[in-house]
């Protein structure tokens, strides 16, 4: 690895501002690797924040949709996706999200069955996911992309589980385990995002590759829409 590449790898670790629970540690590790690769590929300044203030989201929506009335959230209300929000910025400091990530683990009924216990109800993690996806899709209404991904694993997400149907519903009936960034359909009505769900845990390298693809597609979208000179470079 070149010295320049090594510096980017080291810098990625300083960019990612996140505290992680046990199930999030692999996601944060994958995010650091993906950030280093995106720095290498695009040489744009990247910023990361753990929380996305609701006031910030609403203020931007008000500017983009002045004809629409919005709820005024109080201070210190926010969304905090597990992997936070990775963004590029214009020269005024306005952030443009390129990668929003979460991880969900759900399902202990295989362990309970082995212990002779009755199965528990399924669905809690997915209900929380649905709320977050609504907020993220709304926050991205000014753009034609949804740079969101959720990695889910656990027995509740095995093939044939009804919980997978709930995930597909949140995904606007899109296919699971496929990257979806740019809105599709007539008038770009399907702003889906990406949903990777299975029984087996996702490895760091698997997640990293998906994160790089989503981040890359997002950056290419912004560059095509606004132009390369619109955004801050890594050295600025």
Rosetta silent file (secondary structure, phi, psi, omega in degrees, C-alpha in Angstrom):
SEQUENCE: XXXXXXXXXXXXXXXXXXXXXXXXXXXXXXXXXXXXXXXXXXXXXXXXXXXXXXXXXXXXXXXXXXXXXXXXXXXXXXXXXXXXXXXXXXXXXXXXXXXXXXXXXXXXXXXXXXXXXXXXXXXXXXXXXXXXXXXXXXXXXXXXXXXXXXXXXXXXXXXXXXXXXXXXXXXXXXXXXXXXXXXXXXXXXXXXXXXXXXXXXXXXXXXXXXXXXXXXXXXXXXXXXXXXXXXXXXXX
SCORE:     score description
SCORE:     0.000 S_00000001
   1 L     0.000  131.985  179.855    0.000    0.000    0.000 S_00000001
   2 L   -68.276  160.876  178.580    1.386    3.437   -0.945 S_00000001
   3 H   -60.966  -37.954  178.844    2.007    6.072    1.702 S_00000001
   4 H   -62.496  -43.806  179.003   -0.801    8.139    0.193 S_00000001
   5 H   -66.190  -40.146  178.711   -3.189    5.214    0.441 S_00000001
   6 H   -60.703  -40.821  178.829   -2.075    4.478    4.005 S_00000001
   7 H   -62.379  -37.547  179.331   -2.814    8.073    4.999 S_00000001
   8 H   -68.648  -38.594  176.622   -6.294    7.737    3.570 S_00000001
   9 H   -62.590  -44.806  178.358   -6.875    4.527    5.487 S_00000001
  10 H   -63.683  -41.818 -178.796   -5.730    6.234    8.691 S_00000001
  11 H   -64.828  -34.842  179.656   -7.820    9.291    7.932 S_00000001
  12 H   -57.805  -37.881  179.712  -10.916    7.162    7.397 S_00000001
  13 H   -66.611  -28.233  178.733  -10.669    6.056   11.009 S_00000001
  14 H   -83.439  -24.752  179.563  -10.689    9.674   12.161 S_00000001
  15 H   -70.680  -40.725 -173.718  -13.609   10.609    9.902 S_00000001
  16 L   -73.866  108.636 -178.579  -15.946    7.986   11.297 S_00000001
  17 L  -103.787   88.026 -175.370  -17.465    9.528   14.404 S_00000001
  18 L  -151.065  141.728  168.179  -19.433    6.678   15.903 S_00000001
  19 L  -105.076  139.583 -172.216  -19.795    4.681   19.067 S_00000001
  20 L  -124.780  140.809  167.612  -20.900    1.124   18.436 S_00000001
  21 L   -78.604  174.376 -173.624  -22.765   -1.575   20.242 S_00000001
  22 H   -56.214  -45.735 -176.492  -21.573   -5.125   19.768 S_00000001
  23 H   -72.497  -13.982 -179.140  -23.649   -5.820   16.668 S_00000001
  24 H   -93.616  -10.606 -173.854  -22.522   -2.531   15.082 S_00000001
  25 H   -60.802  -41.983  179.507  -18.774   -3.068   15.405 S_00000001
  26 H   -65.610  -38.401  178.392  -18.476   -4.962   12.133 S_00000001
  27 H   -62.961  -44.177 -179.931  -20.526   -2.299   10.344 S_00000001
  28 H   -63.964  -39.541  177.359  -18.260    0.489   11.639 S_00000001
  29 H   -62.748  -43.319  177.663  -15.195   -1.485   10.573 S_00000001
  30 H   -64.317  -37.785 -179.930  -16.708   -1.943    7.107 S_00000001
  31 H   -65.717  -39.037  177.213  -17.589    1.757    6.986 S_00000001
  32 H   -63.590  -43.746  177.611  -14.004    2.756    7.757 S_00000001
  33 H   -63.678  -41.751  179.065  -12.735    0.521    4.954 S_00000001
  34 H   -65.061  -39.229  179.738  -15.335    1.864    2.530 S_00000001
  35 H   -63.220  -42.296  177.556  -14.500    5.456    3.443 S_00000001
  36 H   -60.388  -41.811 -179.840  -10.808    4.873    2.729 S_00000001
  37 H   -68.812  -37.755  177.770  -11.656    3.423   -0.682 S_00000001
  38 H   -67.806  -38.059  174.829  -14.005    6.306   -1.532 S_00000001
  39 H   -60.851  -40.850 -179.681  -11.300    8.817   -0.557 S_00000001
  40 H   -65.878  -40.660 -173.899   -8.901    6.974   -2.846 S_00000001
  41 H   -78.512  -36.019 -170.274  -11.323    6.887   -5.775 S_00000001
  42 H  -115.767  -21.235  179.736  -12.793   10.393   -5.668 S_00000001
  43 L    54.506   35.494  174.378  -10.460   12.619   -3.611 S_00000001
  44 E  -101.940  152.426  177.312  -13.445   14.562   -2.283 S_00000001
  45 L   -70.001  128.135  179.012  -13.735   15.792    1.281 S_00000001
  46 E  -112.768  140.311  175.204  -15.853   13.389    3.335 S_00000001
  47 E  -127.690  150.631 -178.655  -17.593   14.170    6.610 S_00000001
  48 E  -132.845  138.625  173.869  -19.346   11.825    8.990 S_00000001
  49 E  -137.082  141.557 -179.482  -21.886   12.416   11.704 S_00000001
  50 L   -73.902  -37.961 -175.493  -23.516    9.916   14.015 S_00000001
  51 L  -116.535  146.935  176.946  -26.751   11.862   14.385 S_00000001
  52 E  -117.085  106.537 -175.705  -28.894   13.713   11.864 S_00000001
  53 E   -63.195  133.629  179.616  -30.751   16.559   13.567 S_00000001
  54 H   -64.674  -34.610  178.227  -34.444   16.716   12.677 S_00000001
  55 H   -61.974  -39.914  178.692  -34.304   20.518   12.631 S_00000001
  56 H   -62.404  -43.331  179.429  -31.578   20.371    9.991 S_00000001
  57 H   -63.000  -48.430 -177.011  -33.682   18.052    7.856 S_00000001
  58 H   -66.026  -39.886  179.263  -36.836   20.151    8.181 S_00000001
  59 H   -60.311  -40.364  179.128  -35.026   23.438    7.522 S_00000001
  60 H   -69.903  -39.223  177.531  -33.654   22.063    4.274 S_00000001
  61 H   -63.357  -38.506  177.859  -37.047   20.694    3.255 S_00000001
  62 H   -60.455  -40.513  179.116  -38.620   24.092    3.925 S_00000001
  63 H   -68.548  -35.933 -177.981  -36.128   25.704    1.563 S_00000001
  64 H   -84.217  -24.455 -178.758  -36.676   23.118   -1.153 S_00000001
  65 L  -131.461   69.157 -174.628  -40.463   22.891   -0.758 S_00000001
  66 L   -64.577  -18.386 -178.495  -41.638   26.375    0.335 S_00000001
  67 L   -83.801   -4.942 -174.956  -45.242   25.589   -0.582 S_00000001
  68 L  -109.028  139.067  175.573  -45.442   22.744    1.972 S_00000001
  69 L   -87.883  143.309 -177.872  -46.004   23.091    5.716 S_00000001
  70 L  -130.331  150.283  171.562  -43.739   21.128    8.054 S_00000001
  71 L   -63.707  141.571  179.106  -43.678   20.092   11.692 S_00000001
  72 L  -102.081   97.180 -177.765  -41.201   22.108   13.756 S_00000001
  73 L   -70.727  145.112  176.200  -39.170   19.599   15.806 S_00000001
  74 L   -70.986  172.716  178.052  -37.677   20.797   19.110 S_00000001
  75 L   -64.598  157.674  174.789  -33.949   20.877   19.736 S_00000001
  76 L    61.474   30.905  169.559  -32.022   17.683   20.360 S_00000001
  77 L  -110.456  135.004 -172.075  -34.331   15.507   18.301 S_00000001
  78 E  -158.877  163.282  166.072  -32.519   13.400   15.762 S_00000001
  79 E   -99.632  140.948  178.492  -32.204   10.213   13.765 S_00000001
  80 L  -132.724   75.813  176.897  -29.157    8.128   14.637 S_00000001
  81 L   -58.034  148.513 -172.517  -28.638    5.344   12.098 S_00000001
  82 L   -54.149  -41.158  179.774  -26.153    2.737   13.319 S_00000001
  83 L   -95.565    7.021  179.469  -23.487    3.711   10.791 S_00000001
  84 L    68.772 -160.168 -176.824  -24.313    7.406   10.854 S_00000001
  85 E  -126.462  118.330  176.216  -24.351    9.630    7.774 S_00000001
  86 E  -100.398  132.544 -172.175  -21.355    9.963    5.441 S_00000001
  87 E  -138.808  160.332  162.015  -21.483   13.019    3.165 S_00000001
  88 E  -105.308  164.071 -174.237  -19.671   15.185    0.679 S_00000001
  89 E  -132.240  147.276  171.970  -19.966   18.980    0.994 S_00000001
  90 E   -82.374 -177.280 -174.132  -20.248   21.954   -1.329 S_00000001
  91 L   -75.741   -8.566  173.549  -18.065   25.030   -0.860 S_00000001
  92 L   -94.434   -1.889  179.561  -20.627   26.597    1.480 S_00000001
  93 L    90.948    2.817  176.533  -20.478   23.587    3.786 S_00000001
  94 L   -69.362  131.479 -175.944  -23.858   22.125    2.816 S_00000001
  95 E   -94.127  141.886  178.884  -23.713   18.354    3.213 S_00000001
  96 E  -123.256  105.864 -175.650  -24.926   15.864    0.623 S_00000001
  97 E   -60.800  133.469  176.006  -25.390   12.348    2.066 S_00000001
  98 E  -115.959  -13.844 -175.744  -23.713    9.561    0.122 S_00000001
  99 E  -161.244  117.187  177.235  -24.055    6.710    2.606 S_00000001
 100 E  -126.157  124.084 -169.880  -26.489    6.040    5.474 S_00000001
 101 E  -134.868  147.533  176.684  -26.213    2.597    7.039 S_00000001
 102 E  -139.122  162.532  174.012  -27.834    0.414    9.668 S_00000001
 103 E  -137.080  137.266  179.995  -27.527   -3.143   10.926 S_00000001
 104 E  -130.575  132.039  174.244  -30.280   -5.242   12.500 S_00000001
 105 E  -117.557  125.702 -177.481  -30.023   -8.571   14.272 S_00000001
 106 L  -147.293  128.566  173.432  -33.275  -10.331   15.030 S_00000001
 107 L   125.818  114.136  175.000  -34.168  -13.844   16.018 S_00000001
 108 L  -128.035   10.381 -174.333  -33.395  -16.172   18.900 S_00000001
 109 H   -67.971  -24.388  175.057  -36.086  -18.782   18.268 S_00000001
 110 H   -66.937  -39.328  178.058  -33.549  -21.316   17.028 S_00000001
 111 H   -70.221  -39.463  179.673  -31.778  -21.070   20.382 S_00000001
 112 H   -64.789  -38.769  178.942  -35.077  -21.176   22.282 S_00000001
 113 H   -63.829  -38.957  179.093  -36.164  -24.289   20.372 S_00000001
 114 H   -65.052  -26.556  179.608  -32.893  -25.991   21.264 S_00000001
 115 L   -93.307    3.714  179.724  -33.641  -25.218   24.913 S_00000001
 116 L    76.947   18.766 -179.207  -37.208  -26.533   24.626 S_00000001
 117 L   -95.315  159.000  177.566  -38.726  -23.062   24.971 S_00000001
 118 L   -73.445  151.005  179.236  -41.676  -21.605   23.069 S_00000001
 119 L   -69.611  150.820  175.811  -40.908  -19.215   20.195 S_00000001
 120 L   -94.419  161.116  177.144  -41.099  -15.472   20.745 S_00000001
 121 L   -66.088  147.125 -178.608  -42.978  -13.015   18.550 S_00000001
 122 L  -105.807  150.938  167.562  -40.984  -11.642   15.609 S_00000001
 123 L   129.185  -12.262 -173.158  -40.748   -8.122   14.261 S_00000001
 124 H   -59.063  -48.499 -178.033  -39.482   -5.550   16.785 S_00000001
 125 H   -62.128  -35.750 -178.189  -36.290   -4.605   14.962 S_00000001
 126 H   -71.260  -35.048  177.589  -38.157   -4.306   11.672 S_00000001
 127 H   -64.059  -40.057  177.460  -40.785   -1.974   13.092 S_00000001
 128 H   -66.589  -37.752  178.230  -38.016    0.384   14.241 S_00000001
 129 H   -61.222  -43.037 -178.986  -36.374    0.126   10.846 S_00000001
 130 H   -57.846  -40.954  178.551  -39.571    1.180    9.104 S_00000001
 131 H   -62.570  -44.566 -178.833  -39.736    4.398   11.118 S_00000001
 132 H   -65.387  -39.495 -178.924  -36.151    5.289   10.277 S_00000001
 133 H   -64.073  -39.551  176.549  -36.609    4.567    6.575 S_00000001
 134 H   -57.591  -46.157 -179.585  -39.585    6.940    6.412 S_00000001
 135 H   -63.910  -42.224 -178.343  -37.452    9.697    7.916 S_00000001
 136 H   -68.171  -43.170  177.948  -34.499    9.053    5.618 S_00000001
 137 H   -60.629  -41.206  179.757  -36.635    8.923    2.474 S_00000001
 138 H   -65.601  -42.121  179.673  -38.275   12.199    3.449 S_00000001
 139 H   -61.161  -27.805 -176.772  -34.908   13.821    4.158 S_00000001
 140 L   -97.500   11.343 -176.497  -33.761   12.843    0.642 S_00000001
 141 L   -62.463  -23.054 -179.912  -36.845   14.119   -1.226 S_00000001
 142 L   -74.879  -14.169 -178.587  -34.827   17.004   -2.677 S_00000001
 143 L  -117.827  172.694 -179.009  -32.619   14.526   -4.525 S_00000001
 144 L  -103.513   25.105  179.568  -33.200   11.580   -6.822 S_00000001
 145 E  -137.977  159.455  169.037  -31.380    9.027   -4.678 S_00000001
 146 L  -131.026   96.722 -175.104  -31.709    7.231   -1.370 S_00000001
 147 L   -84.230   47.912 -175.851  -28.161    6.244   -0.275 S_00000001
 148 E  -108.577  142.034  173.259  -29.441    4.030    2.540 S_00000001
 149 E  -142.422  141.618  172.147  -28.613    0.419    3.302 S_00000001
 150 E  -124.928  130.313  173.628  -29.592   -1.919    6.101 S_00000001
 151 E  -102.144  118.418  179.315  -27.841   -5.215    6.774 S_00000001
 152 E  -117.617  141.245  177.653  -30.074   -7.641    8.648 S_00000001
 153 E  -148.003  158.766 -178.446  -29.198  -11.070    9.958 S_00000001
 154 L   132.391  164.891 -174.767  -30.656  -13.666   12.302 S_00000001
 155 H   -62.306  -27.600  179.396  -33.010  -16.621   12.210 S_00000001
 156 H   -66.338  -16.992 -177.311  -36.030  -14.342   11.706 S_00000001
 157 H  -105.170   17.010  178.293  -34.650  -13.398    8.295 S_00000001
 158 L   -66.587  160.023  177.854  -34.204  -16.918    6.952 S_00000001
 159 L   -56.427  133.383  178.803  -35.649  -17.809    3.558 S_00000001
 160 L    90.622   -8.302  179.285  -39.424  -18.227    3.763 S_00000001
 161 L   -71.525  141.742  177.981  -39.846  -16.171    6.937 S_00000001
 162 H   -66.958  -21.534  178.380  -42.813  -13.796    7.011 S_00000001
 163 H   -66.279  -31.977  175.758  -40.475  -11.141    8.434 S_00000001
 164 H   -62.217  -31.716  175.895  -38.730  -10.988    5.070 S_00000001
 165 H   -65.442  -36.998  177.311  -42.094   -9.958    3.614 S_00000001
 166 H   -65.166  -40.739  177.953  -42.153   -7.031    6.056 S_00000001
 167 H   -63.081  -44.208  179.384  -38.691   -6.013    4.944 S_00000001
 168 H   -62.252  -33.310  176.407  -39.741   -6.218    1.287 S_00000001
 169 H   -65.720  -44.886  176.382  -42.723   -4.005    2.107 S_00000001
 170 H   -60.043  -34.516  179.295  -40.422   -1.397    3.659 S_00000001
 171 L   -80.187   17.116 -179.091  -38.331   -1.710    0.484 S_00000001
 172 L    56.197   38.150  178.643  -41.400   -0.724   -1.551 S_00000001
 173 L    61.620   28.726  172.314  -41.578   -4.354   -2.733 S_00000001
 174 L   -81.930  167.435  179.159  -38.103   -4.186   -4.224 S_00000001
 175 L   -73.786  140.090  175.264  -35.797   -7.188   -4.322 S_00000001
 176 L   -79.778  159.427  175.837  -33.719   -7.860   -1.240 S_00000001
 177 L    62.592   32.417  172.979  -29.935   -8.220   -1.351 S_00000001
 178 L  -134.588  142.643  178.424  -29.561   -5.857   -4.315 S_00000001
 179 L   -75.293  129.401  175.799  -28.138   -2.333   -4.359 S_00000001
 180 L  -135.635  110.654 -176.946  -30.754    0.335   -5.114 S_00000001
 181 L  -115.850  -55.498 -176.351  -29.592    3.949   -4.969 S_00000001
 182 E   -79.992  134.418  179.286  -31.111    5.995   -7.808 S_00000001
 183 L   -59.521  149.374 -174.949  -34.887    6.445   -7.709 S_00000001
 184 E  -132.877  171.589  178.260  -36.783    4.518  -10.377 S_00000001
 185 L    86.507  175.246  178.669  -40.145    4.373  -12.091 S_00000001
 186 H   -57.605  127.469 -179.245  -42.395    7.045  -13.527 S_00000001
 187 H    58.095   24.155  177.678  -41.457   10.419  -11.985 S_00000001
 188 H    54.051   43.282 -175.348  -38.879    8.558   -9.863 S_00000001
 189 L   -73.980  -24.307 -176.722  -41.588    7.502   -7.421 S_00000001
 190 E   -94.473   92.861  178.527  -39.742    4.441   -6.143 S_00000001
 191 L  -101.820   76.609 -163.263  -37.126    5.792   -3.736 S_00000001
 192 L   -79.501  -55.385 -165.566  -36.350    2.440   -2.228 S_00000001
 193 L    88.427  179.655 -173.762  -32.885    2.175   -0.728 S_00000001
 194 E  -117.640  138.193 -175.277  -31.011   -1.118   -0.271 S_00000001
 195 E  -134.880  111.323 -178.982  -31.917   -3.987    2.054 S_00000001
 196 E  -110.427  108.672 -173.478  -29.558   -6.921    2.619 S_00000001
 197 E  -134.540  135.065  175.730  -31.175   -9.588    4.798 S_00000001
 198 E  -165.317  174.061  179.420  -30.406  -13.233    5.504 S_00000001
 199 L   -72.474  -43.300 -176.076  -29.957  -15.670    8.385 S_00000001
 200 L   -75.159  138.032  176.931  -26.139  -15.723    8.280 S_00000001
 201 L   -58.466  148.982  177.074  -24.232  -12.663    9.624 S_00000001
 202 L   -84.777  135.115  178.445  -22.692  -10.380    7.007 S_00000001
 203 L   -77.141  161.912  178.147  -18.902  -10.293    6.941 S_00000001
 204 H   -59.722  -44.245 -177.604  -16.977   -7.033    7.106 S_00000001
 205 H   -66.361  -37.230  177.094  -15.725   -7.465    3.544 S_00000001
 206 H   -63.111  -47.128  179.997  -19.237   -8.155    2.213 S_00000001
 207 H   -65.088  -41.509 -178.983  -20.617   -5.038    3.858 S_00000001
 208 H   -58.628  -44.134  179.978  -17.642   -2.935    2.790 S_00000001
 209 H   -61.973  -41.576  178.198  -18.151   -3.814   -0.886 S_00000001
 210 H   -65.640  -43.185  179.880  -21.831   -2.881   -0.709 S_00000001
 211 H   -61.734  -40.484  178.075  -21.045    0.387    1.108 S_00000001
 212 H   -63.839  -42.611 -179.493  -18.469    1.337   -1.535 S_00000001
 213 H   -63.690  -42.953  179.216  -20.934    0.652   -4.341 S_00000001
 214 H   -66.280  -45.875  178.785  -23.653    2.767   -2.724 S_00000001
 215 H   -61.507  -41.030 -179.687  -21.237    5.588   -1.906 S_00000001
 216 H   -65.334  -46.092  179.248  -19.797    5.531   -5.425 S_00000001
 217 H   -61.941  -38.532  179.939  -23.206    5.606   -7.105 S_00000001
 218 H   -64.646  -45.881  179.967  -24.263    8.470   -4.847 S_00000001
 219 H   -62.767  -44.278  178.260  -21.167   10.527   -5.620 S_00000001
 220 H   -60.084  -36.808  177.116  -21.554    9.947   -9.364 S_00000001
 221 H   -60.871  -49.837 -178.209  -25.161   11.132   -9.066 S_00000001
 222 H   -65.133  -40.507  179.639  -24.154   14.391   -7.376 S_00000001
 223 H   -63.261  -39.251  178.566  -21.262   15.007   -9.775 S_00000001
 224 H   -68.047  -36.000 -176.486  -23.584   14.521  -12.746 S_00000001
 225 H   -78.890  -42.888 -171.919  -26.226   16.824  -11.247 S_00000001
 226 H  -109.872  -23.607 -177.376  -24.066   19.634   -9.853 S_00000001
 227 L   100.284  148.856 -176.223  -20.624   19.263  -11.432 S_00000001
 228 H   -61.394  -39.131 -175.416  -17.231   18.292  -10.018 S_00000001
 229 H   -70.424  -11.226 -177.186  -16.209   21.848   -9.108 S_00000001
 230 H   -71.864  -22.994 -170.225  -19.271   22.217   -6.865 S_00000001
 231 E  -111.230  151.704  179.772  -17.815   20.035   -4.100 S_00000001
 232 L   -69.297  139.989  176.032  -14.905   20.405   -1.692 S_00000001
 233 E   -85.314  162.791 -178.501  -11.764   18.418   -2.440 S_00000001
 234 L   -59.204  -33.778 -175.341  -10.020   16.245    0.118 S_00000001
 235 L   -84.960   -6.689 -177.984   -7.115   18.699    0.399 S_00000001
 236 L   -77.883    0.000    0.000   -9.265   21.784    1.029 S_00000001
